[in-house]
Amino acid sequence: MQSVRDWKNQIVLVTGGTGSFGRKFVEIMLEEHKPAKLIIFSRDELKQHEMRISGFDHVDLRYFIGDVRDLNRLHRAMQGVDVVVHAAALKQVPACEYNPMEAIKTNILGSSNVIEAALDAGVSKVMALSTDKAVNPINLYGATKLAAEKLFVQSNAYAGGTATRYSSVRYGNVVGSRGSVIPVFLKQRDQKKLTITDSRMTRFWLTLDQGVRFVIRCIEQMQGGEVFVPKIPSMKVVDIAKVIAPDAELEEIGIRPGEKLHEVLIHEDEARATVELDEMYVVQPSASWWFGQNWQQKGKSLSDGFRYSSDSNDDWLTLDEIQEIVASIESELIENPIV
């Protein structure tokens, strides 16, 4: 399959286009890649209006109100589209736990609708956003994202006779995004007390800019059926608290339901089908006969028992690096408060 290199001839649609990822994706695509048309598909008319008046009113932008739960609306939105980035999801862990069927309808059935509509419309490439919480999930959010990953891998089997290909990107926490701990700590700083769930907790971290650029690179290289995992640093949550408010009291409140001490991006059983490249890992479809299997020629196999987890990572952010990240997030929050 030909790589997408010349974006200028591509019509691109992003579901959940008014979210943190969607806005940054649109910004980078318009500034650097200049697709023929970029369609923002989301269900919130207010967020679309606010996005438009905040500077996202480019001549090549289209705003399309719709919900991924609505297959007919997706059919209409994808007519003539070349590339789809599926970023729409319910992602707040407590909300998904309390509203399980809503999470299933959006994250699983909505993903199925995106797959069906893309195949019917003849979309060339569909890239879904996943999460480290999909690996050995202990909460419903992670379980729904794992199911969505499986859908995107296996849907290549019946798309094999067409031009449509499906892949996923799986990465860790995005600093400064909705639900990130950094904005919470910044708000708590004035009270001289920060709440942490467990002092041992570690997480994978990357910036929104890094996440978007990684997704774009993977779309350009995808063959279908892969799960792409970036090589990213780990960070101790307690170190973030120390950087943001070094003199504040740290109150340990205990791990919340559905939360892990450490996150995993690749588990031992997946590692057998995974190839390591310079900047990422590629989890190949292990039980398929179709495509996405020749990454072996580009990288190297992983050792037996390999496990890519936030507590055993070789790459850790220093306090100075954390300080730089916090400063940039604080500055961005002043200009664009998270709502």
C-alpha positions in Angstrom: 0.0 0.0 0.0 1.3 3.4 -0.9 2.3 5.7 2.0 0.5 9.0 2.5 3.3 11.5 2.0 1.7 14.3 0.0 -1.1 15.4 2.3 -2.0 18.3 -0.1 -4.2 15.9 -2.1 -5.9 14.3 0.9 -9.3 14.9 2.4 -9.0 14.2 6.1 -11.7 13.7 8.7 -11.1 13.6 12.5 -13.7 12.4 14.9 -13.8 14.1 18.2 -12.2 17.0 16.4 -12.9 19.6 19.1 -11.1 17.7 21.8 -7.5 18.3 23.0 -6.0 16.0 20.4 -8.4 17.1 17.7 -7.5 20.8 18.1 -3.8 20.2 18.0 -4.1 17.8 15.1 -6.0 20.4 13.1 -3.5 23.1 14.0 -0.5 21.0 12.9 -2.2 19.7 9.7 -3.2 23.2 8.6 0.2 24.8 9.3 2.5 22.0 8.1 0.7 19.6 5.8 -2.1 21.6 4.2 -4.6 18.9 3.2 -7.1 19.6 0.5 -9.9 19.5 3.1 -10.0 18.9 6.8 -13.3 17.8 8.4 -14.0 18.2 12.1 -16.6 15.7 13.1 -18.0 16.1 16.6 -21.3 16.2 18.5 -21.0 19.5 20.4 -22.1 22.6 18.5 -20.8 25.0 21.2 -17.3 23.5 21.1 -17.3 23.8 17.3 -18.4 27.4 17.5 -15.8 28.2 20.1 -13.1 26.5 18.0 -14.1 28.4 15.0 -14.0 31.8 16.6 -10.7 31.1 18.4 -8.9 31.0 15.1 -9.9 27.7 13.5 -11.8 29.3 10.6 -9.5 28.3 7.7 -10.9 28.1 4.2 -10.1 24.3 4.0 -11.8 23.5 7.3 -15.3 22.0 7.5 -17.4 21.5 10.7 -19.7 18.5 10.7 -22.0 17.9 13.7 -22.5 14.3 14.3 -22.1 11.4 16.8 -20.0 8.3 16.1 -23.0 6.4 17.5 -24.9 7.4 14.3 -23.8 5.2 11.4 -25.9 7.1 8.8 -24.3 10.4 9.8 -20.8 8.9 9.5 -21.7 7.6 6.0 -22.6 11.1 5.0 -19.5 12.7 6.6 -17.1 10.3 5.0 -18.1 10.7 1.4 -14.9 11.5 -0.6 -12.7 11.2 2.5 -9.2 9.7 2.1 -8.0 9.5 5.7 -9.9 9.2 9.0 -8.4 9.8 12.5 -10.7 8.3 15.1 -10.2 10.3 18.3 -13.8 10.5 19.6 -14.2 8.6 22.9 -15.6 8.7 26.4 -12.3 8.6 28.4 -12.9 9.7 32.0 -12.5 6.6 34.0 -15.0 7.4 36.8 -17.6 8.5 34.3 -17.2 5.3 32.3 -17.5 3.2 35.5 -20.7 4.9 36.5 -22.2 4.9 32.9 -20.9 1.6 31.5 -23.4 1.3 28.6 -22.7 4.9 27.5 -18.9 4.1 27.3 -19.7 0.9 25.3 -22.0 2.7 22.9 -19.3 5.4 22.1 -16.0 3.6 22.5 -17.0 0.1 21.0 -20.1 0.5 19.0 -19.0 4.0 17.8 -15.7 2.5 16.7 -17.5 -0.2 14.8 -19.6 2.5 13.1 -16.4 4.3 12.0 -15.0 1.1 10.6 -18.2 0.3 8.7 -18.7 3.8 7.3 -15.0 4.0 6.2 -15.2 0.7 4.4 -18.5 1.7 2.6 -17.1 5.1 1.7 -13.8 3.7 0.3 -11.6 5.6 2.8 -7.9 4.6 2.3 -6.6 4.8 5.9 -8.3 4.8 9.3 -6.2 5.4 12.4 -7.7 4.9 15.8 -6.3 6.4 19.1 -5.9 4.0 21.9 -4.4 4.1 25.4 -2.0 2.3 27.8 -5.2 1.5 29.8 -6.2 -0.9 27.0 -3.3 -3.2 28.1 -4.5 -5.7 30.8 -7.4 -3.4 31.6 -8.8 -3.2 35.1 -11.5 -0.5 34.3 -14.3 -0.2 31.8 -12.6 2.5 29.9 -9.5 0.4 29.3 -11.8 -2.6 28.4 -13.7 -0.6 25.8 -10.4 0.7 24.2 -9.0 -2.9 24.1 -12.2 -4.0 22.3 -11.9 -1.0 19.9 -8.2 -2.0 19.2 -9.3 -5.6 18.4 -12.0 -4.3 16.0 -9.5 -2.1 14.2 -7.0 -4.9 13.8 -9.4 -7.6 12.7 -11.5 -5.4 10.4 -8.6 -5.6 8.0 -9.6 -9.2 7.3 -12.8 -8.2 5.5 -11.3 -5.0 4.1 -8.6 -7.0 2.4 -10.2 -6.9 -1.0 -10.6 -3.1 -0.9 -8.4 -0.1 -0.5 -9.3 0.5 3.2 -6.8 -0.2 6.0 -7.2 0.1 9.7 -4.5 0.6 12.4 -4.2 2.0 16.0 -1.8 4.2 17.9 -1.4 3.4 21.6 0.3 5.8 24.0 0.3 7.1 27.6 -0.9 10.1 29.4 -0.9 13.4 27.6 0.4 16.2 29.7 -2.0 19.1 30.1 -4.9 17.5 28.4 -8.4 17.2 29.9 -8.1 14.9 33.0 -4.4 15.4 33.3 -3.0 15.7 36.9 -0.9 18.8 36.1 -3.9 21.2 35.9 -5.3 19.7 39.1 -2.0 20.3 40.9 -1.8 23.8 39.6 -5.2 24.6 41.1 -4.3 23.0 44.4 -1.0 24.8 44.7 -2.5 27.9 46.4 -4.0 25.8 49.2 -0.4 24.5 50.0 -1.8 21.0 49.9 -1.7 18.6 46.9 -3.6 15.3 46.8 -1.9 12.3 45.3 -3.3 8.8 45.1 -0.1 6.8 45.9 3.5 8.0 46.2 4.7 5.0 44.2 2.6 5.8 41.1 4.4 6.1 37.8 3.0 7.0 34.3 4.1 7.3 30.7 4.0 10.9 29.5 4.2 12.7 26.2 3.1 16.2 25.1 0.1 16.8 22.9 2.4 18.0 20.1 4.4 14.8 20.3 1.3 12.6 20.3 -0.2 14.3 17.2 3.1 14.2 15.3 3.5 10.5 16.1 0.0 9.8 14.8 0.7 11.6 11.6 3.9 9.6 11.1 2.2 6.3 11.7 -0.6 7.2 9.2 2.1 7.7 6.6 3.7 4.3 7.3 0.7 2.1 8.2 0.0 -1.1 6.2 -3.0 -2.2 8.2 -3.5 -4.2 11.4 -0.6 -2.7 13.4 -0.7 -1.1 16.8 1.9 1.6 17.0 3.5 2.4 20.4 5.9 5.3 20.8 9.0 5.2 22.9 8.3 7.8 25.6 9.6 8.6 29.1 8.2 7.7 32.4 7.5 10.1 35.3 6.8 9.7 39.0 3.6 11.5 39.9 5.1 12.5 43.2 7.9 14.3 41.3 5.3 16.4 39.4 3.8 17.5 42.7 7.3 18.4 44.1 8.0 20.5 41.0 4.7 22.3 41.0 4.6 23.0 44.8 7.9 22.1 46.5 6.7 23.5 49.9 3.2 22.0 49.8 1.9 19.2 51.9 1.3 16.0 50.0 -1.8 14.2 51.1 -2.0 10.5 50.0 -5.7 9.7 49.4 -5.4 6.1 48.0 -5.7 4.7 44.5 -9.2 5.3 43.0 -11.3 2.4 41.6 -10.1 1.3 38.2 -6.7 2.9 38.7 -3.3 1.2 38.4 0.0 1.9 40.2 1.9 1.6 37.0 0.8 1.5 33.3 1.8 -0.9 30.6 2.1 -0.2 26.9 3.2 -3.6 25.8 2.7 -6.8 27.8 4.7 -10.0 27.6 2.4 -11.9 25.4 2.2 -9.1 22.8 5.9 -8.8 22.8 6.3 -12.0 20.7 4.6 -10.2 17.8 6.2 -6.8 18.3 9.1 -5.2 16.4 11.3 -2.5 17.9 12.3 0.4 15.7 14.4 3.5 16.7 11.5 5.6 17.9 8.7 3.1 18.4 7.4 -0.4 18.7 5.0 -2.0 16.2 2.7 -4.7 17.5 2.0 -6.8 14.4 -1.3 -8.6 13.9 -0.4 -12.0 15.4 -3.1 -14.2 14.0 -3.6 -12.8 10.5 -2.7 -13.9 7.0 -3.2 -10.6 5.3 -0.9 -7.6 5.8 1.0 -5.6 8.5 3.5 -8.5 8.9 6.7 -7.2 7.2 7.9 -4.9 9.9 10.3 -7.6 10.8 12.5 -6.4 7.9 12.6 -2.8 9.3 13.4 -3.5 13.0 14.3 -6.2 15.5 12.4 -8.7 17.6 12.0 -8.3 21.3 13.5 -10.6 23.9 11.4 -13.2 25.6 9.5 -11.8 28.6 9.8 -8.2 27.4 7.4 -5.8 29.1 7.1 -2.1 28.4 5.8 -0.6 31.6 6.1 2.8 33.3 8.0 1.5 36.4 10.7 -0.4 34.5 11.2 2.0 31.6 14.8 2.9 30.7 13.8 6.6 30.0 12.8 8.8 32.9 12.1 12.6 33.0 14.4 14.6 35.3 13.0 17.2 37.6 14.4 19.9 35.3 12.6 18.4 32.3 9.4 18.1 34.4 9.8 21.8 35.3 10.0 22.7 31.6 6.9 20.8 30.8 4.9 22.3 33.7 6.0 25.8 32.7 4.8 25.3 29.1 1.5 23.7 30.3 0.9 26.6 32.8 1.5 29.2 30.1 -0.8 27.4 27.7 -3.5 27.1 30.3 -3.4 30.8 30.8 -4.0 31.4 27.1 -6.4 28.5 26.5 -8.1 27.3 29.7 -9.3 23.7 29.7 -13.0 23.5 29.7 
